[in-house]
């Protein structure tokens, strides 16, 4: 099992963080989760984890 399997708690947490850390609105581009300019550091890191999970899924199980 890879650290970034789609079923791992790491990936599911990253997906949930991405759901919360989105721009507040079109008029207000700050993060709705933390108020930082979007994309905030949390969203950026979560996107990297999701990308790693997508890449790992392309390789299949060892």
Secondary structure, 3 states (H helix, E strand, C coil): CCCCCCCCHHHHHHHHHHHHCCECCCCCCEECCCCCECCCHHHHHHHHHHHHHHHHHHHCCC
